[in-house]
Amino acid sequence: MELYKTTALEDWITAFYRRLKIQHPHQIDENRIARIYGITINRWELPSKYLVNGRFRGIYIDIRKPKNKQREIFFHEFCHILRHSGCQTMMPAAFRELQEWDARHFTLYAVIPAHMLKFIDLNDEYVIDQMVSLFKVTPELCEERLEQIKNRRLSYGYVAENQNKYRISNY
């Protein structure tokens, strides 16, 4: 993807998937990932959450949610287990908000990773439908990721254009 600059988190997720030999969208399997990391997935009719208690690590997913939303919930809670520590109810609000921000971005990048953007035709008028089908997530998440991709391409193009515009000559 021309003029798209990845973030450090996107690069981290790409490296994470490559270690797991995940190269195509159909290989993003939350059950396999959970099994590799020793995480139990529980489905129930209560709000979703994660739990770490000693050596036990579990993700509880609300089965009342649609399947594609459950997938997003898994990756959100997986981020908390993988990247965060501490009890959110006992931490300062700003730190909790930072963890939620990280989990939201982790989810965007984990379900539609940078190294798989090549499988998306960004010029297709039905690109959202294409992304929903390919990555098995909600249209809302696809719209958010697509907007993020477009904005990053625009801002990077602007920076690259201005870098070329204001060159300093060496005497």
Secondary structure, DSSP 8 states (H G I E B T S, - for coil): -TT----HHHHHHHHHHHHTT--SGGG--HHHHHHHTT-EEEEESS--EEEEETTEEEEEEETTS-HHHHHHHHHHHHHHHHH--S-GGGS-HHHHHHHHHHHHHHHHHHHS-GGGGGGS-TT-TTHHHHHHHHH---HHHHHHHHHHHHHHHHHHHHHHHHHHHT-----
